[in-house]
Amino acid sequence: MIETLSVRDLQGEFKADEPMARHTSWRVGGPADRFYRPADIDDLSHFLASLSEEEPVHWIGLGSNLLIRDGGVRGTVIATHRFLTDMARLGETNVRVEAGVACAKLARQCVRWGLGSAEFFAGIPGTVGGALAMNAGAFGGETWRHVIAVEVIDHHGERHWRLPGEYEIGYRSVVGPGAEWFLVAELRFAPDEAASTKAIRDLLARRKATQPIGEPSCGSVFRNPPGDYAARLIEAAGLKGYRIGGAVVSDKHANFIINAGDATAADIEQLIQHIRNTVAAQHGVQLQPEVRILGEAA
Ligand SMILES: Cc1cc2nc3c(=O)[nH]c(=O)nc-3n(C[C@H](O)[C@H](O)[C@H](O)COP(=O)(O)OP(=O)(O)OC[C@H]3O[C@@H](n4cnc5c(N)ncnc54)[C@H](O)[C@@H]3O)c2cc1C
């Protein structure tokens, strides 16, 4: 709970019982008890410092890798998109980018600056903060390969800088030293006069040809197991088009679950479990979800 501030003292946008379906790419999810979009970093620091020690705090970027259950989220959700939005070039190769910047915007700006190897960010429909939390990657590129340093904030609103060596970085996995969240990243890219928006357009076209872009999903639901592809295993198990309630395994890409219009989070979670059971029974492989699951059942 908020202990030392009244709602009137807040400069950002505070909402109680905010439906999280408005903030996730699957368009499902019950209400967050408290939802806050800070005005700026100082406002965020004050807000965090005003919370009681026991208040659970969750962060959301663009909600493109989150399954929020139908009963919603207890505690406070901090939203970064549309607030941490600055981006600047530092010297020849480095970029300072705030956590709420959309990855696609970072990719396009790097092209304008003549910096290469950032194009892969164009196809990731999340924020830089989400990409740092997930070590998001595509087409051979991966977020943390470019990180020089990150600025983080903790539950007390205290900020400090950290280096990549302080994190365990893996495939779609980042384990940090404590309960803290990303505010800013300093990233390094290679100077590349040939960097072009055509490369981005080609990459997006390749995605559109193979993935159900434009339909509500969270991208790949499962991590690829070592030496194989989750999509191949799911398709071989005959699950393309399999449906539970409003949740359907995509016909275009078997590692995508689509909200066909009226799915609940429970439909999606049951389908995730059904896929795991079926693939384990048929192939002997335990698929691990890439998507983060949060909140309480209805
Ligand atoms: C159509 C589609 C295609 C996709 N393709 C890819 C792909 O090619 N490669 C890929 O890697 N992913 C892909 N994704 C998944 C998703 O876009 C990425 O995981 C992305 O990095 C999530 O960013 P977000 O801002 O949406 O994070 P959210 O979904 O909002 O959050 C994801 C996690 O990050 C945490 N988080 C968010 N912001 C912060 C922060 N500032 N500090 C600390 N933690 C934070 C959240 O608490 C949560 O645990 C795809 C998703 C969709 C819908």
The ligand as an SDF file (V2000), in Angstrom:
LIG
                    3D

 53 58  0  0  0  0  0  0  0  0999 V2000
    4.2010  -11.0130  -32.2660 C   0  0  0  0  0  0  0  0  0  0  0  0
    5.3280  -11.1490  -31.2710 C   0  0  0  0  0  0  0  0  0  0  0  0
    6.6010  -11.4650  -31.6980 C   0  0  0  0  0  0  0  0  0  0  0  0
    7.6450  -11.6060  -30.7760 C   0  0  0  0  0  0  0  0  0  0  0  0
    8.8920  -11.9040  -31.2400 N   0  0  0  0  0  0  0  0  0  0  0  0
    9.9220  -12.0070  -30.3650 C   0  0  0  0  0  0  0  0  0  0  0  0
   11.2560  -12.2960  -30.8180 C   0  0  0  0  0  0  0  0  0  0  0  0
   11.5130  -12.4490  -32.0020 O   0  0  0  0  0  0  0  0  0  0  0  0
   12.2330  -12.4070  -29.8990 N   0  0  0  0  0  0  0  0  0  0  0  0
   11.9990  -12.2460  -28.5670 C   0  0  0  0  0  0  0  0  0  0  0  0
   12.9530  -12.3400  -27.7800 O   0  0  0  0  0  0  0  0  0  0  0  0
   10.7520  -11.9660  -28.1020 N   0  0  0  0  0  0  0  0  0  0  0  0
    9.7110  -11.8440  -28.9580 C   0  0  0  0  0  0  0  0  0  0  0  0
    8.4580  -11.5680  -28.4940 N   0  0  0  0  0  0  0  0  0  0  0  0
    8.2250  -11.4690  -27.0420 C   0  0  0  0  0  0  0  0  0  0  0  0
    8.3440  -10.0590  -26.4500 C   0  0  0  0  0  0  0  0  0  0  0  0
    8.1050   -9.0490  -27.4200 O   0  0  0  0  0  0  0  0  0  0  0  0
    9.7280   -9.8400  -25.8210 C   0  0  0  0  0  0  0  0  0  0  0  0
    9.9700  -10.7570  -24.7760 O   0  0  0  0  0  0  0  0  0  0  0  0
    9.8900   -8.4130  -25.2830 C   0  0  0  0  0  0  0  0  0  0  0  0
   11.2430   -8.2100  -24.9140 O   0  0  0  0  0  0  0  0  0  0  0  0
    8.9930   -8.1150  -24.0920 C   0  0  0  0  0  0  0  0  0  0  0  0
    9.0200   -6.7160  -23.8770 O   0  0  0  0  0  0  0  0  0  0  0  0
    7.7970   -5.9810  -23.1570 P   0  0  0  0  0  0  0  0  0  0  0  0
    8.1450   -4.5600  -22.9900 O   0  0  0  0  0  0  0  0  0  0  0  0
    6.5270   -6.2650  -23.8780 O   0  0  0  0  0  0  0  0  0  0  0  0
    7.8160   -6.7340  -21.7560 O   0  0  0  0  0  0  0  0  0  0  0  0
    6.5640   -7.1840  -20.8800 P   0  0  0  0  0  0  0  0  0  0  0  0
    5.8330   -8.2840  -21.6020 O   0  0  0  0  0  0  0  0  0  0  0  0
    5.7880   -6.0090  -20.4430 O   0  0  0  0  0  0  0  0  0  0  0  0
    7.3270   -7.8270  -19.6490 O   0  0  0  0  0  0  0  0  0  0  0  0
    8.0860   -9.0200  -19.8200 C   0  0  0  0  0  0  0  0  0  0  0  0
    8.9100   -9.2290  -18.5430 C   0  0  0  0  0  0  0  0  0  0  0  0
    9.8770   -8.1890  -18.4570 O   0  0  0  0  0  0  0  0  0  0  0  0
    9.7380   -7.5130  -17.2110 C   0  0  0  0  0  0  0  0  0  0  0  0
   10.0490   -6.0960  -17.4210 N   0  0  0  0  0  0  0  0  0  0  0  0
    9.4590   -5.2500  -18.3080 C   0  0  0  0  0  0  0  0  0  0  0  0
   10.0410   -4.0490  -18.2190 N   0  0  0  0  0  0  0  0  0  0  0  0
   10.9900   -4.1390  -17.2600 C   0  0  0  0  0  0  0  0  0  0  0  0
   11.9480   -3.2260  -16.7110 C   0  0  0  0  0  0  0  0  0  0  0  0
   12.0380   -1.9560  -17.1240 N   0  0  0  0  0  0  0  0  0  0  0  0
   12.7920   -3.6700  -15.7280 N   0  0  0  0  0  0  0  0  0  0  0  0
   12.7230   -4.9500  -15.2970 C   0  0  0  0  0  0  0  0  0  0  0  0
   11.8410   -5.8610  -15.7730 N   0  0  0  0  0  0  0  0  0  0  0  0
   10.9880   -5.4490  -16.7550 C   0  0  0  0  0  0  0  0  0  0  0  0
    8.2870   -7.7300  -16.7900 C   0  0  0  0  0  0  0  0  0  0  0  0
    8.1380   -7.5930  -15.3870 O   0  0  0  0  0  0  0  0  0  0  0  0
    8.0720   -9.1560  -17.2660 C   0  0  0  0  0  0  0  0  0  0  0  0
    8.5820  -10.0820  -16.3320 O   0  0  0  0  0  0  0  0  0  0  0  0
    7.3910  -11.4230  -29.3960 C   0  0  0  0  0  0  0  0  0  0  0  0
    6.1000  -11.0780  -28.9620 C   0  0  0  0  0  0  0  0  0  0  0  0
    5.0720  -10.9300  -29.8870 C   0  0  0  0  0  0  0  0  0  0  0  0
    3.7060  -10.5280  -29.3940 C   0  0  0  0  0  0  0  0  0  0  0  0
  1  2  1  0
  2  3  1  0
  2 52  2  0
  3  4  2  0
  4  5  1  0
  4 50  1  0
  5  6  2  0
  6  7  1  0
  6 13  1  0
  7  8  2  0
  7  9  1  0
  9 10  1  0
 10 11  2  0
 10 12  1  0
 12 13  2  0
 13 14  1  0
 14 15  1  0
 14 50  1  0
 15 16  1  0
 16 17  1  0
 16 18  1  0
 18 19  1  0
 18 20  1  0
 20 21  1  0
 20 22  1  0
 22 23  1  0
 23 24  1  0
 24 25  2  0
 24 26  1  0
 24 27  1  0
 27 28  1  0
 28 29  2  0
 28 30  1  0
 28 31  1  0
 31 32  1  0
 32 33  1  0
 33 34  1  0
 33 48  1  0
 34 35  1  0
 35 36  1  0
 35 46  1  0
 36 37  1  0
 36 45  1  0
 37 38  2  0
 38 39  1  0
 39 40  1  0
 39 45  2  0
 40 41  1  0
 40 42  2  0
 42 43  1  0
 43 44  2  0
 44 45  1  0
 46 47  1  0
 46 48  1  0
 48 49  1  0
 50 51  2  0
 51 52  1  0
 52 53  1  0
M  END
$$$$
